[in-house]
Amino acid sequence: MERPEVVKLSVSEEKGEIRLGVRNGKAGLIAELCLELSEGVNITYLFVKESERRKGIGSMLLQNALSIIARSEGFVPVQASFLADESEDLAEFFEAQPNFTVRENKEIFTITADARKKSSRWKTLKKASPGVKEFFSLDAKQRTAFIRAASEEGFEGFVDMEDPLLEKNMCLAAVSDGKVSGAVFFRKHGKKELELSFLFTQARNAIAVGELLGHACKVADDLYPDADIWFSAVTPEAAGMADGFFGNKSEGQTVCIATWNGWSVEELDEFGEMMAQ
């Protein structure tokens, strides 16, 4: 009796995409996994044939890929994000993996690539903002002063400056008289998904907010015209900003984010055996 076998289906350097699958004799292809490679790895597709589910096939496929990634030099972040309402089975699947954590963002506002192309509000926001610079192009003194100011307002550690998912082209600062009055940070989850992860202005500077978001709109359309954009509204003010930023094209949803902890199952087993001795 033939055993299921993990196989490489395709590699696209142009798309930055790798597809793996599981074949099982005459049954043919019974599972498929698609990984999008950017600064990290984004799991964009995971499918197991219905008759083959609950047999460990999906786990075998996923863990095989993670074992390869774990052998690479340095830590590579791996994530999958999906709508909670549409993917209960997927959430349960990742929760059952020994090396993944799953969290929910309950107030996620999203504007799809198609919706923003039709949004008059979006077109209005796209304007020249000469006072906006790329945050990481500023000198260290300017960046440090802003981080200190945000920390004093209760946002200590608001952004991991070494986060490989930060999209530096869309990490922007509003600069006036040599000082940073506000900044916005975006993270990239593959080529078709951008997360507005943090926005802060001193003294709730509405002009700075408008300039930052306006410039972000322009960069997003120039570099990522096919990307959906989302952010988590953790306060009533942030939820209200969804209308100002996205207009009536935004939708409130609950999104699950599954994150790999960097350990392969082989390493976890070895660690468990060592601790048991």
Legacy VTK file of the C-alpha trace (Angstrom):
# vtk DataFile Version 3.0
C-alpha trace
ASCII
DATASET POLYDATA
POINTS 277 float
0.000 0.000 0.000
1.463 3.336 -1.060
2.063 6.029 1.535
1.162 9.691 0.970
4.145 11.605 -0.375
4.926 15.337 -0.190
5.931 16.696 -3.602
6.954 20.064 -5.012
4.346 21.214 -7.525
5.773 24.489 -8.785
8.125 27.370 -8.025
7.534 30.851 -9.453
10.347 33.344 -8.903
8.259 36.034 -10.609
5.395 35.606 -8.134
7.666 34.656 -5.235
5.512 31.583 -4.759
6.060 27.894 -3.960
3.337 25.252 -4.245
3.661 21.902 -2.460
1.269 18.975 -2.510
0.589 15.473 -1.225
0.116 12.607 -3.669
-1.304 9.242 -2.654
-0.984 6.568 -5.329
-3.994 6.260 -7.605
-5.866 8.908 -5.616
-3.474 11.449 -7.081
-3.119 14.905 -5.558
-5.019 14.994 -2.253
-3.643 18.181 -0.629
-2.037 21.433 -1.685
-0.181 24.236 0.091
0.818 27.594 -1.408
3.525 29.726 0.214
4.166 33.319 -0.805
7.698 34.499 -0.105
8.475 38.107 0.743
10.233 39.321 3.907
8.642 36.291 5.545
6.398 33.454 4.408
2.681 33.979 3.949
0.478 30.869 3.755
-2.017 31.868 1.095
-3.705 28.529 0.401
-4.096 25.208 2.198
-6.477 22.577 0.878
-7.066 18.899 1.703
-9.461 16.779 -0.324
-12.633 16.295 1.744
-12.392 12.488 1.813
-8.821 12.746 3.167
-9.441 15.193 6.002
-8.906 14.329 9.690
-6.123 11.913 8.706
-3.135 14.167 9.394
-2.524 14.892 5.706
-2.702 18.683 6.064
-0.451 18.595 9.145
2.080 16.432 7.323
2.187 18.847 4.401
2.453 21.975 6.553
5.040 20.545 8.955
7.167 19.252 6.078
7.373 22.798 4.713
8.131 24.237 8.164
10.935 21.719 8.709
12.622 23.008 5.547
12.172 26.640 6.649
13.509 25.839 10.141
16.761 24.567 8.614
17.426 27.920 6.923
19.734 30.464 8.526
17.996 32.881 10.875
14.360 33.071 11.890
11.807 33.336 9.075
8.333 34.554 10.140
5.458 32.421 8.855
1.832 33.540 9.071
-1.620 32.771 7.758
-4.576 35.142 8.061
-8.200 34.349 7.280
-11.741 35.437 8.097
-13.050 33.708 11.219
-16.642 33.424 9.978
-15.606 31.682 6.774
-12.834 29.419 8.078
-13.742 27.694 11.361
-12.074 24.453 10.239
-8.886 26.331 9.372
-8.737 27.967 12.806
-9.149 24.557 14.475
-6.452 23.121 12.213
-3.852 25.722 13.184
-4.828 25.576 16.867
-4.083 21.825 16.764
-0.543 22.423 15.460
2.079 22.279 18.255
4.075 25.187 16.842
1.376 27.736 15.962
-0.547 30.287 17.979
-3.856 31.669 16.741
-5.250 35.029 17.765
-8.381 36.895 16.773
-8.716 40.545 15.878
-12.405 41.245 16.353
-12.596 44.777 14.982
-10.794 44.510 11.685
-11.695 47.050 9.046
-10.770 46.185 5.489
-10.895 47.958 2.171
-10.379 45.648 -0.754
-8.278 46.593 -3.757
-11.402 46.741 -5.944
-13.351 48.845 -3.441
-10.664 51.459 -3.054
-10.381 51.905 -6.825
-14.063 52.929 -6.775
-13.882 55.048 -3.616
-14.139 58.806 -4.082
-12.857 59.245 -0.514
-9.726 57.310 -1.378
-9.106 59.488 -4.437
-9.529 62.607 -2.316
-6.996 61.412 0.232
-4.337 60.895 -2.433
-2.676 64.287 -2.427
0.768 65.835 -2.332
2.226 65.819 1.172
5.656 67.484 0.999
6.113 67.235 4.782
5.849 63.431 4.773
9.071 61.412 4.671
9.882 57.718 4.929
10.365 57.091 8.655
13.479 54.942 8.241
15.135 57.598 6.053
15.175 60.053 8.981
18.282 60.428 11.082
18.543 58.418 14.300
17.969 61.478 16.517
14.603 62.254 14.874
13.448 58.646 15.081
14.521 58.307 18.724
12.735 61.519 19.727
9.474 60.289 18.175
9.734 56.845 19.791
10.328 58.522 23.157
7.301 60.802 22.688
5.045 57.862 21.766
6.323 55.871 24.756
5.523 58.764 27.096
1.953 58.661 25.774
1.675 54.990 26.784
2.731 53.351 23.500
6.042 51.875 24.600
7.181 49.146 22.221
4.400 50.110 19.801
6.388 48.861 16.808
9.213 46.350 16.577
11.663 48.340 14.452
13.388 45.082 13.441
10.136 43.453 12.299
10.896 41.924 8.862
7.255 42.383 7.820
7.415 46.173 8.076
6.909 47.714 4.653
9.460 50.512 4.899
8.119 52.316 1.825
4.884 52.772 3.791
6.356 53.569 7.205
5.923 57.338 7.029
6.606 60.369 9.229
5.078 63.855 9.190
8.012 66.236 9.699
7.728 69.911 10.598
10.663 72.160 11.573
12.881 69.094 11.817
10.596 67.352 14.328
8.350 64.315 13.777
4.768 65.233 14.653
3.317 61.850 13.731
3.991 58.554 11.992
2.181 55.616 10.425
3.510 52.072 10.055
2.378 49.361 7.650
3.213 45.651 7.625
3.127 43.544 4.457
1.515 40.096 4.580
2.414 38.949 1.096
1.843 40.988 -2.041
-1.919 41.296 -1.682
-2.389 42.238 1.948
-1.230 45.331 3.860
-1.835 45.982 7.547
-1.939 49.492 8.980
-0.318 48.440 12.250
0.198 51.757 14.073
-0.703 55.426 13.686
0.246 58.099 16.220
0.358 61.880 16.172
1.231 64.210 19.001
-1.714 66.185 20.419
-4.065 64.338 18.032
-2.838 66.395 15.099
-5.604 65.981 12.505
-3.564 67.700 9.786
-0.681 65.265 10.306
-3.101 62.305 10.209
-4.526 63.500 6.894
-1.073 64.014 5.379
0.184 60.625 6.536
-2.834 58.697 5.304
-2.944 60.660 2.065
0.670 59.831 1.297
0.093 56.199 2.296
-2.814 56.008 -0.158
-0.604 57.226 -2.967
2.234 54.792 -2.168
-0.213 51.885 -1.827
-1.693 52.560 -5.255
1.748 52.970 -6.824
3.343 49.844 -5.312
0.439 47.589 -4.298
-2.571 48.313 -6.519
-3.953 44.795 -5.972
-3.507 44.658 -2.190
-6.307 44.737 0.374
-5.620 47.024 3.344
-6.815 46.374 6.894
-6.318 47.626 10.413
-7.489 46.674 13.869
-9.710 49.269 15.565
-8.933 48.842 19.272
-10.611 52.084 20.386
-13.856 53.892 19.439
-11.700 56.648 17.904
-9.946 54.111 15.702
-13.269 52.601 14.627
-14.466 56.081 13.708
-11.312 56.622 11.685
-12.364 53.741 9.438
-15.042 55.950 7.910
-12.624 58.839 7.510
-9.953 56.694 5.899
-11.987 54.210 3.928
-15.354 55.921 3.581
-18.360 53.623 3.314
-16.279 51.014 1.453
-14.857 49.518 4.662
-16.209 46.399 6.360
-15.879 45.373 10.006
-14.824 41.725 10.363
-13.104 39.242 12.684
-9.801 37.969 11.332
-7.750 35.040 12.657
-3.967 35.238 12.433
-1.984 32.012 12.813
1.699 32.561 13.624
4.520 29.992 13.594
6.820 29.998 16.651
9.935 29.043 14.672
10.253 25.434 15.925
9.906 22.385 13.699
8.061 19.364 15.118
11.356 17.459 15.084
12.974 20.124 17.262
9.978 20.140 19.609
10.196 16.346 19.960
13.935 16.505 20.661
13.397 19.246 23.248
10.647 17.215 24.920
12.883 14.144 25.127
15.714 16.197 26.596
13.438 17.691 29.262
12.110 14.215 30.156
15.595 12.862 30.937
LINES 1 278
277 0 1 2 3 4 5 6 7 8 9 10 11 12 13 14 15 16 17 18 19 20 21 22 23 24 25 26 27 28 29 30 31 32 33 34 35 36 37 38 39 40 41 42 43 44 45 46 47 48 49 50 51 52 53 54 55 56 57 58 59 60 61 62 63 64 65 66 67 68 69 70 71 72 73 74 75 76 77 78 79 80 81 82 83 84 85 86 87 88 89 90 91 92 93 94 95 96 97 98 99 100 101 102 103 104 105 106 107 108 109 110 111 112 113 114 115 116 117 118 119 120 121 122 123 124 125 126 127 128 129 130 131 132 133 134 135 136 137 138 139 140 141 142 143 144 145 146 147 148 149 150 151 152 153 154 155 156 157 158 159 160 161 162 163 164 165 166 167 168 169 170 171 172 173 174 175 176 177 178 179 180 181 182 183 184 185 186 187 188 189 190 191 192 193 194 195 196 197 198 199 200 201 202 203 204 205 206 207 208 209 210 211 212 213 214 215 216 217 218 219 220 221 222 223 224 225 226 227 228 229 230 231 232 233 234 235 236 237 238 239 240 241 242 243 244 245 246 247 248 249 250 251 252 253 254 255 256 257 258 259 260 261 262 263 264 265 266 267 268 269 270 271 272 273 274 275 276
